[in-house]
Amino acid sequence: MSDVKLRWDGAKVQAGVRAAAISGLRDGAEHLLTEANKTVPIETGALMRGGVADVDEERLEASVSYGNNESAAYAVTQHEDTTLRHDEGRRAKWLEMTLNEQRRKIQRHVEDKIKQALRG
């Protein structure tokens, strides 16, 4: 008979993976914000300064948004109205397009953090 013992720390592993996922989501959201800022329309710089990356740790969801309560309508108009003219290199739909362009890198932020956590 073998004297090998196995101890399962499922709750500890689950907590570690959850913490890693939160960290990866935060990194991914910050990456998206940084990349989106490269094409956000700039006239006064208010949109760029109003960009925020956030993570809802309970729901394991990340978000990036532009505009506070006072400038939210302006941010929506700048993002959605594709007939507006922007400086070279700047564009409408900057956040949506950047998400599509960076989707794989953002996913890797989460994957890499979880893999690190599972390695111990």
For each residue, the residues with C-beta under 8 A, 3 or more apart:
1:
2:
3:
4:
5:
6:
7:
8:
9: 12 13
10: 13 14
11: 14 15
12: 9 15 16
13: 9 10 16 17 118
14: 10 11 17 18
15: 11 12 18 19
16: 12 13 19 20 117 118
17: 13 14 20 21 114 117 118
18: 14 15 21 22 60
19: 15 16 22 23 117
20: 16 17 23 24 113 114 116 117
21: 17 18 24 25 60 110 113 114
22: 18 19 25 26 55 57 60
23: 19 20 26 27 113
24: 20 21 27 28 109 110 111 112 113 114
25: 21 22 28 29 55 60 61 62 109 110
26: 22 23 29 30 53 55 62
27: 23 24 30 31 109 110 113
28: 24 25 31 32 62 105 106 107 109 110
29: 25 26 32 33 53 54 55 62 63 64 106
30: 26 27 33 34 53
31: 27 28 34 35 102 105 106 109
32: 28 29 35 36 53 64 95 98 99 102 106
33: 29 30 36 37 51 52 53 64
34: 30 31 37 38
35: 31 32 38 98 101 102
36: 32 33 39 40 51 64 94 95 98 99
37: 33 34 40 48 51
38: 34 35 89 98
39: 36 89 90 91 94 97 98
40: 36 37 47 48 51 66 90 94 95
41: 47 78 84 86 87 90 91 92 94
42: 45 47 48 87 90
43: 46
44:
45: 42 48 49
46: 43 49 50 71 74
47: 40 41 42 50 51 66 67 71 74 75 78
48: 37 40 42 45 51
49: 45 46
50: 46 47 66 67 68 71 75
51: 33 36 37 40 47 48 64 65 66
52: 33 64 65 66
53: 26 29 30 32 33 62 63 64
54: 29 62 63 64 65
55: 22 25 26 29 61 62 63
56: 59 60 61 62 63
57: 22 60
58:
59: 56
60: 18 21 22 25 56 57
61: 25 55 56
62: 25 26 28 29 53 54 55 56
63: 29 53 54 55 56
64: 29 32 33 36 51 52 53 54 95 99
65: 51 52 54 75
66: 40 47 50 51 52 75 79 95
67: 47 50 70 71 72 73 74 75 76
68: 50 71 72
69: 72
70: 67
71: 46 47 50 67 68 74 75
72: 67 68 69 75 76
73: 67 76 77
74: 46 47 67 71 77 78
75: 47 50 65 66 67 71 72 78 79
76: 67 72 73 79 80
77: 73 74 80 81 84
78: 41 47 74 75 81 84 92
79: 66 75 76 92 93 94 95 96
80: 76 77 92 93
81: 77 78 84 92
82: 92 93
83:
84: 41 77 78 81 92
85:
86: 41 90 91 92
87: 41 42 90
88:
89: 38 39
90: 39 40 41 42 86 87 94
91: 39 41 86 94 97
92: 41 78 79 80 81 82 84 86
93: 79 80 82 96 97
94: 36 39 40 41 79 90 91 97 98
95: 32 36 40 64 66 79 98 99
96: 79 93 99 100
97: 39 91 93 94 100 101
98: 32 35 36 38 39 94 95 101 102
99: 32 36 64 95 96 102 103 106
100: 96 97 103
101: 35 97 98
102: 31 32 35 98 99 105 106
103: 99 100 106 107
104: 107 108
105: 28 31 102 108 109
106: 28 29 31 32 99 102 103 109 110
107: 28 103 104 110 111
108: 104 105 111 112
109: 24 25 27 28 31 105 106 112 113
110: 21 24 25 27 28 106 107 113 114
111: 24 107 108 114 115
112: 24 108 109 115 116
113: 20 21 23 24 27 109 110 116 117
114: 17 20 21 24 110 111 117 118
115: 111 112 118 119
116: 20 112 113 119
117: 16 17 19 20 113 114 120
118: 13 16 17 114 115
119: 115 116
120: 117
